[in-house]
């Protein structure tokens, strides 16, 4: 029996057993592709553009460095300051040292090196539920760096065009923030930066934290992504480098 006949026979047996057609069977299951396929495709395109742009810039920098080093070596050897044998020995020694260094293991894109386990991090002491009607969850308009723990876990969506930060909507809000309540929809899985961050001293959100007097202009800027450059959420008592 040909393969196609075998498939048809198996399908007919399944339909007889379950009392439904193949089309009805497919309809029982959700589509494999997400509804935002176009948006995802756009993010993949942006990610490739970012990667290839970075590779091109790195290559140009590498050529410039190599040219400078070669010119210096030529001058030193030409003037008798450095012999060819000495140069080869020095290169071998440097190569051996660099191969065992962290530099040799470093990738072009890395998750934020936050070494603490996020599940062991105590929650910041902020009464978010009571303050939400006032601040509207403005901190969710900040960029949030992810740790390797988050990326490996796979529960959080990260920005394919800007690894490794939480993905944001078109208006600059975290994709995991509820559009109805303003609260986090992945609260148990939220990253370390979100767990540790406190808005107590964040003047972008509060003019007076204790008396709940908001910085309305700052909140509006965060809510609608109107900052001149992306604002990175920083951990409480922990430095998170802002690459911009």
Residue frames as qw, qx, qy, qz and C-alpha x, y, z in Angstrom:
[[0.000, 0.888, 0.459, 0.000, 0.00, 0.00, 0.00],
 [0.368, 0.558, -0.039, 0.743, 1.26, 3.43, -0.87],
 [0.262, -0.118, -0.507, 0.813, 2.04, 5.87, 1.95],
 [0.288, -0.091, -0.059, -0.952, -0.82, 8.16, 0.96],
 [0.662, -0.247, -0.574, -0.415, -3.27, 5.24, 1.05],
 [0.550, -0.200, -0.692, 0.423, -2.00, 4.22, 4.47],
 [0.040, -0.034, -0.304, 0.951, -2.53, 7.74, 5.78],
 [0.484, -0.149, -0.290, -0.812, -6.05, 7.86, 4.33],
 [0.672, -0.237, -0.693, -0.108, -6.89, 4.49, 5.85],
 [0.397, -0.167, -0.607, 0.668, -5.60, 5.55, 9.27],
 [0.158, -0.030, 0.093, -0.983, -7.59, 8.77, 9.05],
 [0.598, -0.202, -0.482, -0.608, -10.75, 6.89, 8.13],
 [0.611, -0.236, -0.724, 0.216, -10.23, 4.54, 11.08],
 [0.197, -0.103, -0.437, 0.871, -9.81, 7.53, 13.42],
 [0.356, -0.104, -0.142, -0.918, -12.99, 9.18, 12.09],
 [0.664, -0.241, -0.625, -0.331, -14.95, 5.98, 12.55],
 [0.535, -0.193, -0.676, 0.469, -13.63, 5.53, 16.09],
 [0.143, -0.243, -0.366, 0.887, -14.27, 9.09, 17.24],
 [0.201, 0.701, 0.684, -0.034, -17.31, 9.83, 15.11],
 [0.064, 0.895, 0.025, -0.441, -15.93, 13.01, 13.55],
 [0.727, 0.646, 0.031, 0.231, -14.32, 14.09, 10.31],
 [0.693, 0.006, -0.096, 0.715, -10.69, 15.10, 9.98],
 [0.086, 0.558, 0.091, 0.820, -11.74, 18.76, 9.59],
 [0.586, -0.705, -0.178, -0.358, -13.83, 18.56, 12.76],
 [0.852, -0.310, -0.191, 0.376, -10.90, 16.99, 14.57],
 [0.476, 0.259, -0.052, 0.839, -8.63, 19.86, 13.60],
 [0.196, -0.673, -0.166, -0.694, -11.25, 22.37, 14.72],
 [0.734, -0.605, -0.309, 0.014, -11.16, 20.90, 18.24],
 [0.710, -0.300, -0.077, 0.632, -7.59, 22.11, 18.70],
 [0.001, 0.925, 0.017, -0.381, -6.35, 25.72, 18.83],
 [0.661, 0.718, -0.126, 0.179, -4.27, 26.99, 15.95],
 [0.819, -0.199, -0.092, 0.530, -0.54, 26.50, 16.47],
 [0.383, 0.343, 0.050, 0.856, 0.31, 29.95, 15.18],
 [0.132, -0.493, -0.479, 0.714, -0.31, 32.95, 17.46],
 [0.274, 0.844, 0.461, -0.036, -2.72, 35.68, 16.45],
 [0.028, -0.944, 0.161, 0.287, 0.08, 38.25, 16.41],
 [0.859, 0.112, 0.316, 0.386, 2.07, 36.43, 13.73],
 [0.435, 0.782, 0.084, 0.438, 2.76, 39.64, 11.82],
 [0.288, -0.907, 0.227, -0.206, 4.04, 41.39, 14.95],
 [0.818, -0.400, 0.378, 0.168, 6.23, 38.41, 15.82],
 [0.775, 0.404, 0.253, 0.415, 7.57, 38.29, 12.28],
 [0.169, 0.914, -0.055, 0.365, 8.40, 41.99, 12.52],
 [0.548, -0.769, 0.325, -0.050, 10.27, 41.42, 15.77],
 [0.878, -0.065, 0.357, 0.312, 12.27, 38.61, 14.18],
 [0.565, 0.685, 0.135, 0.440, 13.18, 40.92, 11.30],
 [0.131, -0.933, 0.181, -0.283, 14.27, 43.62, 13.73],
 [0.774, -0.527, 0.339, 0.095, 16.30, 41.08, 15.68],
 [0.828, 0.232, 0.278, 0.428, 18.15, 40.00, 12.53],
 [0.301, 0.853, 0.025, 0.427, 18.73, 43.63, 11.60],
 [0.431, -0.854, 0.253, -0.145, 20.11, 44.39, 15.05],
 [0.863, -0.285, 0.356, 0.218, 22.34, 41.31, 15.01],
 [0.738, 0.415, 0.252, 0.468, 23.70, 41.90, 11.52],
 [0.093, 0.932, -0.053, 0.347, 24.24, 45.60, 12.20],
 [0.587, -0.741, 0.327, -0.019, 26.19, 44.74, 15.35],
 [0.875, -0.026, 0.353, 0.331, 28.21, 42.15, 13.47],
 [0.545, 0.696, 0.140, 0.446, 29.03, 44.69, 10.75],
 [0.153, -0.932, 0.181, -0.274, 30.08, 47.30, 13.29],
 [0.765, -0.527, 0.357, 0.095, 32.18, 44.77, 15.20],
 [0.839, 0.259, 0.275, 0.392, 33.86, 43.66, 11.98],
 [0.317, 0.849, -0.005, 0.422, 34.72, 47.26, 11.06],
 [0.429, -0.841, 0.290, -0.161, 36.16, 47.83, 14.55],
 [0.884, -0.240, 0.349, 0.198, 38.13, 44.61, 14.32],
 [0.709, 0.529, 0.153, 0.441, 39.63, 45.59, 10.96],
 [0.035, 0.920, -0.141, 0.364, 40.64, 48.99, 12.38],
 [0.647, -0.670, 0.362, -0.048, 42.30, 47.38, 15.42],
 [0.904, 0.039, 0.318, 0.283, 44.04, 44.75, 13.31],
 [0.530, 0.739, 0.044, 0.415, 45.36, 47.44, 10.96],
 [0.206, -0.901, 0.262, -0.278, 46.74, 49.48, 13.85],
 [0.795, -0.459, 0.394, 0.051, 48.38, 46.47, 15.51],
 [0.860, 0.300, 0.237, 0.338, 49.91, 45.34, 12.23],
 [0.313, 0.861, -0.088, 0.390, 51.34, 48.82, 11.62],
 [0.440, -0.803, 0.358, -0.185, 52.88, 48.88, 15.10],
 [0.895, -0.181, 0.375, 0.159, 54.37, 45.40, 14.68],
 [0.719, 0.577, 0.115, 0.370, 55.84, 46.37, 11.31],
 [0.043, 0.912, -0.223, 0.342, 57.45, 49.46, 12.87],
 [0.642, -0.643, 0.406, -0.103, 58.88, 47.54, 15.84],
 [0.902, 0.030, 0.357, 0.242, 60.26, 44.71, 13.72],
 [0.583, 0.729, 0.075, 0.350, 61.53, 47.09, 11.03],
 [0.026, -0.884, 0.304, -0.353, 63.47, 49.15, 13.57],
 [0.569, 0.260, -0.716, 0.310, 64.91, 46.09, 15.27],
 [0.371, -0.427, 0.435, -0.700, 63.09, 46.67, 18.54],
 [0.785, -0.056, 0.483, -0.384, 61.27, 43.35, 18.29],
 [0.008, 0.324, -0.878, -0.351, 62.45, 40.12, 16.68],
 [0.646, -0.004, -0.498, -0.578, 60.20, 37.72, 14.79],
 [0.533, -0.083, -0.824, 0.176, 60.88, 34.88, 17.27],
 [0.042, -0.103, -0.568, 0.815, 60.09, 37.13, 20.23],
 [0.466, 0.040, -0.110, -0.877, 56.86, 38.18, 18.57],
 [0.662, -0.052, -0.671, -0.330, 55.72, 34.58, 17.99],
 [0.397, -0.106, -0.789, 0.456, 56.51, 33.63, 21.59],
 [0.136, 0.097, 0.361, -0.918, 54.59, 36.63, 22.93],
 [0.572, 0.006, -0.339, -0.747, 51.60, 35.82, 20.72],
 [0.606, -0.090, -0.789, -0.050, 51.53, 32.20, 21.90],
 [0.230, -0.134, -0.689, 0.675, 51.64, 33.29, 25.54],
 [0.299, 0.090, 0.126, -0.942, 48.89, 35.88, 25.09],
 [0.608, -0.028, -0.561, -0.562, 46.69, 33.40, 23.22],
 [0.496, -0.133, -0.833, 0.205, 47.02, 30.84, 26.01],
 [0.059, -0.174, -0.547, 0.817, 46.08, 33.40, 28.67],
 [0.405, 0.104, -0.086, -0.904, 43.12, 34.79, 26.74],
 [0.537, -0.060, -0.756, -0.370, 41.72, 31.35, 25.88],
 [0.433, -0.291, -0.795, 0.310, 41.24, 30.69, 29.58],
 [0.001, -0.096, -0.304, 0.948, 39.79, 34.09, 30.42],
 [0.322, 0.552, 0.645, -0.420, 36.10, 35.11, 30.74],
 [0.251, 0.600, -0.235, -0.722, 36.57, 37.27, 27.64],
 [0.111, 0.206, -0.871, -0.432, 36.93, 34.18, 25.44],
 [0.022, 0.333, 0.939, -0.082, 33.64, 32.77, 26.76],
 [0.180, 0.491, 0.326, -0.788, 31.66, 35.98, 26.40],
 [0.379, 0.512, 0.705, 0.312, 28.88, 36.04, 23.81],
 [0.122, 0.293, 0.221, 0.922, 27.82, 39.13, 21.87],
 [0.495, -0.461, -0.133, -0.724, 24.43, 39.18, 23.59],
 [0.330, -0.041, -0.860, 0.386, 24.00, 38.08, 27.19],
 [0.450, -0.727, -0.474, -0.210, 21.26, 38.11, 29.76],
 [0.167, -0.805, 0.284, -0.494, 21.77, 40.49, 32.62],
 [0.576, 0.123, -0.731, 0.343, 24.16, 38.90, 35.11],
 [0.507, -0.524, 0.227, -0.646, 21.91, 39.06, 38.14],
 [0.354, 0.246, -0.890, 0.150, 23.25, 36.27, 40.30],
 [0.340, -0.049, 0.672, -0.656, 20.49, 36.18, 42.90],
 [0.019, -0.311, -0.931, -0.189, 17.69, 33.62, 42.61],
 [0.252, -0.306, -0.169, -0.902, 14.57, 35.66, 41.94],
 [0.663, -0.430, -0.541, -0.288, 12.43, 33.23, 43.92],
 [0.618, -0.334, -0.476, 0.529, 14.51, 33.97, 47.01],
 [0.159, 0.244, -0.023, 0.956, 14.10, 37.72, 46.61],
 [0.008, -0.531, -0.677, 0.509, 11.76, 39.36, 49.16],
 [0.191, 0.754, 0.504, 0.375, 9.06, 41.59, 47.72],
 [0.188, 0.257, -0.128, 0.939, 9.69, 45.32, 47.86],
 [0.100, -0.489, -0.703, 0.507, 7.64, 46.91, 50.64],
 [0.164, 0.067, -0.200, -0.964, 5.14, 48.89, 48.55],
 [0.414, 0.372, 0.711, -0.429, 1.35, 48.76, 48.86],
 [0.050, -0.058, 0.648, 0.758, 0.83, 48.43, 45.10],
 [0.029, -0.512, -0.840, -0.179, -2.82, 47.42, 45.28],
 [0.111, -0.790, -0.432, 0.420, -3.79, 50.58, 47.16],
 [0.145, -0.611, 0.219, 0.747, -1.64, 52.83, 44.97],
 [0.392, 0.192, 0.752, 0.494, -2.61, 51.39, 41.57],
 [0.204, 0.825, 0.525, 0.042, -5.55, 53.82, 41.02],
 [0.118, -0.930, 0.073, 0.341, -3.10, 56.69, 41.43],
 [0.255, -0.593, 0.607, 0.464, 0.11, 55.51, 39.76],
 [0.797, 0.464, -0.037, -0.386, -1.63, 53.24, 37.19],
 [0.913, -0.080, 0.321, 0.238, 1.31, 50.84, 37.32],
 [0.320, 0.917, -0.207, -0.118, 3.63, 53.38, 35.71],
 [0.382, -0.602, 0.680, 0.170, 6.71, 51.31, 36.55],
 [0.741, 0.210, 0.631, 0.098, 5.52, 48.80, 33.93],
 [0.511, 0.859, 0.037, -0.030, 6.44, 51.39, 31.32],
 [0.200, -0.786, 0.563, 0.159, 10.13, 50.94, 32.15],
 [0.704, 0.387, -0.590, -0.073, 12.45, 48.55, 30.35],
 [0.763, -0.501, 0.351, -0.209, 13.09, 45.50, 32.51],
 [0.299, 0.558, -0.770, -0.078, 16.33, 43.52, 32.12],
 [0.955, -0.147, -0.081, -0.245, 16.04, 39.76, 32.34],
 [0.360, -0.593, 0.721, 0.003, 18.46, 37.31, 33.90],
 [0.283, 0.254, -0.882, -0.279, 19.52, 34.00, 32.41],
 [0.183, 0.157, 0.888, -0.392, 17.14, 32.37, 34.87],
 [0.489, 0.496, 0.277, -0.662, 14.20, 34.13, 33.19],
 [0.449, 0.509, -0.520, -0.519, 15.29, 33.29, 29.65],
 [0.150, 0.165, -0.974, -0.033, 15.86, 29.60, 30.41],
 [0.298, 0.250, 0.754, -0.529, 12.58, 29.37, 32.31],
 [0.045, 0.186, 0.734, 0.652, 10.71, 30.61, 29.23],
 [0.016, -0.652, -0.727, 0.215, 7.66, 32.03, 31.02],
 [0.003, -0.783, -0.109, 0.613, 8.40, 35.67, 30.17],
 [0.641, 0.660, 0.287, 0.267, 8.27, 37.19, 26.70],
 [0.419, -0.579, 0.153, 0.683, 11.44, 39.06, 25.84],
 [0.386, 0.831, -0.051, -0.397, 12.05, 41.62, 23.11],
 [0.879, 0.186, 0.313, 0.307, 13.54, 39.74, 20.15],
 [0.462, 0.769, 0.026, 0.442, 14.89, 43.01, 18.77],
 [0.044, -0.759, 0.387, -0.522, 16.48, 44.03, 22.07],
 [0.845, -0.224, -0.470, 0.124, 17.76, 41.03, 24.03],
 [0.340, -0.349, -0.872, -0.044, 17.25, 40.51, 26.87],
 [0.184, 0.004, 0.324, -0.928, 14.53, 42.89, 28.06],
 [0.350, 0.430, 0.769, -0.319, 10.86, 42.23, 28.73],
 [0.171, 0.366, 0.629, 0.664, 8.80, 42.71, 25.59],
 [0.112, 0.398, 0.337, -0.846, 6.68, 45.85, 25.45],
 [0.430, 0.664, 0.612, -0.021, 3.51, 46.75, 23.61],
 [0.424, 0.573, 0.288, 0.639, 3.37, 49.38, 20.86],
 [0.170, -0.889, -0.076, -0.417, 2.62, 52.06, 23.47],
 [0.239, 0.588, -0.576, 0.515, 5.57, 51.06, 25.63],
 [0.679, -0.444, 0.342, -0.473, 3.86, 48.98, 28.33],
 [0.199, -0.296, 0.934, -0.030, 5.00, 45.55, 29.49],
 [0.515, -0.006, -0.656, -0.551, 3.14, 42.86, 27.53],
 [0.416, -0.217, -0.862, 0.194, 2.43, 41.04, 30.79],
 [0.087, 0.140, 0.430, -0.887, 0.59, 43.98, 32.36],
 [0.176, 0.557, 0.811, -0.032, -3.18, 43.61, 32.42],
 [0.069, 0.288, 0.307, 0.905, -4.90, 46.23, 30.27],
 [0.433, -0.640, -0.482, -0.413, -7.93, 46.20, 32.59],
 [0.666, -0.699, -0.230, 0.122, -6.52, 46.10, 36.13],
 [0.144, 0.897, -0.358, 0.214, -2.96, 47.32, 35.53],
 [0.658, -0.548, 0.511, -0.073, -1.57, 44.45, 37.58],
 [0.082, 0.500, -0.824, -0.253, 0.99, 41.85, 36.49],
 [0.891, 0.091, -0.105, -0.432, -0.42, 38.75, 34.80],
 [0.838, 0.189, -0.467, 0.209, 2.74, 36.69, 35.46],
 [0.349, -0.831, 0.250, -0.353, 3.29, 37.87, 39.03],
 [0.878, -0.393, 0.270, 0.034, 4.71, 34.57, 40.30],
 [0.842, 0.197, 0.225, 0.449, 7.21, 34.45, 37.42],
 [0.169, 0.981, -0.014, 0.094, 8.11, 38.16, 37.28],
 [0.699, 0.408, -0.319, 0.493, 11.85, 38.96, 36.96],
 [0.594, -0.321, -0.398, 0.621, 14.19, 39.93, 39.76],
 [0.154, 0.165, 0.023, 0.974, 14.17, 43.62, 38.81],
 [0.433, -0.489, -0.369, -0.662, 10.39, 43.77, 39.27],
 [0.719, -0.466, -0.503, 0.110, 10.55, 41.94, 42.61],
 [0.587, -0.256, -0.264, 0.721, 13.27, 44.17, 44.02],
 [0.135, 0.390, 0.176, 0.893, 12.26, 47.54, 42.57],
 [0.159, -0.660, -0.607, 0.413, 10.58, 50.05, 44.86],
 [0.203, 0.686, 0.314, 0.624, 9.02, 53.32, 43.78],
 [0.454, -0.748, -0.354, 0.331, 9.41, 54.88, 47.23],
 [0.317, -0.647, 0.147, 0.678, 12.22, 57.14, 46.08],
 [0.408, 0.271, 0.619, 0.614, 11.32, 57.24, 42.38],
 [0.067, 0.510, 0.172, -0.840, 10.57, 60.91, 41.69],
 [0.143, 0.022, -0.666, -0.731, 9.34, 60.03, 38.21],
 [0.350, -0.407, -0.811, -0.234, 6.27, 58.53, 39.88],
 [0.435, -0.737, -0.497, 0.143, 5.84, 60.22, 43.24],
 [0.096, 0.733, -0.161, 0.654, 6.31, 63.80, 44.35],
 [0.338, -0.448, 0.588, -0.582, 5.52, 62.63, 47.87],
 [0.443, 0.023, -0.888, -0.123, 5.41, 58.87, 48.37],
 [0.087, -0.167, -0.816, 0.547, 4.12, 58.86, 51.96],
 [0.311, 0.413, 0.359, -0.777, 1.24, 61.23, 51.21],
 [0.511, 0.372, 0.749, 0.200, 0.53, 59.61, 47.81],
 [0.258, 0.834, -0.001, -0.488, 1.06, 62.76, 45.79],
 [0.820, 0.234, 0.418, 0.314, 1.88, 61.58, 42.26],
 [0.122, -0.485, 0.394, 0.771, 4.17, 63.09, 39.67],
 [0.667, 0.533, 0.422, -0.305, 1.44, 63.20, 37.04],
 [0.435, 0.784, -0.343, -0.280, 3.73, 64.38, 34.25],
 [0.079, -0.497, 0.863, 0.048, 6.26, 61.65, 34.99],
 [0.557, 0.139, 0.787, -0.225, 3.58, 58.98, 35.17],
 [0.640, 0.671, 0.153, -0.341, 2.11, 60.15, 31.87],
 [0.255, 0.726, -0.600, -0.220, 5.56, 59.94, 30.29],
 [0.235, -0.267, 0.933, -0.052, 6.07, 56.38, 31.52],
 [0.612, 0.326, 0.626, -0.356, 2.54, 55.29, 30.64],
 [0.662, 0.707, 0.171, -0.181, 2.79, 56.40, 27.02],
 [0.819, 0.015, 0.267, 0.509, 6.48, 55.86, 26.33],
 [0.280, 0.935, 0.110, 0.189, 7.20, 59.55, 25.78],
 [0.562, -0.696, 0.242, 0.377, 10.64, 59.57, 27.38],
 [0.329, 0.816, -0.389, -0.274, 13.44, 60.81, 25.15],
 [0.381, 0.383, -0.841, -0.033, 15.16, 57.48, 25.66],
 [0.760, -0.298, -0.553, -0.169, 14.01, 54.16, 27.16],
 [0.341, -0.646, 0.451, -0.513, 13.96, 54.20, 30.97],
 [0.610, 0.103, -0.782, 0.077, 15.45, 51.09, 32.54],
 [0.729, -0.613, -0.078, -0.294, 13.97, 49.72, 35.72],
 [0.306, 0.534, -0.676, 0.405, 16.75, 49.47, 38.28],
 [0.698, -0.314, -0.634, 0.109, 16.98, 47.03, 41.12],
 [0.442, -0.855, 0.057, -0.265, 16.70, 48.28, 44.68],
 [0.542, -0.705, 0.452, 0.072, 20.21, 48.39, 46.20],
 [0.737, -0.018, 0.568, 0.365, 21.63, 46.71, 43.08],
 [0.117, 0.624, -0.321, -0.703, 23.20, 48.40, 40.07],
 [0.704, 0.393, 0.579, 0.120, 21.83, 47.40, 36.68],
 [0.264, -0.302, 0.369, 0.839, 23.87, 48.94, 33.86],
 [0.514, 0.724, 0.309, -0.340, 21.86, 50.95, 31.35],
 [0.670, 0.055, 0.468, 0.574, 23.42, 50.31, 27.91],
 [0.308, 0.764, 0.375, 0.425, 22.04, 53.55, 26.47]]
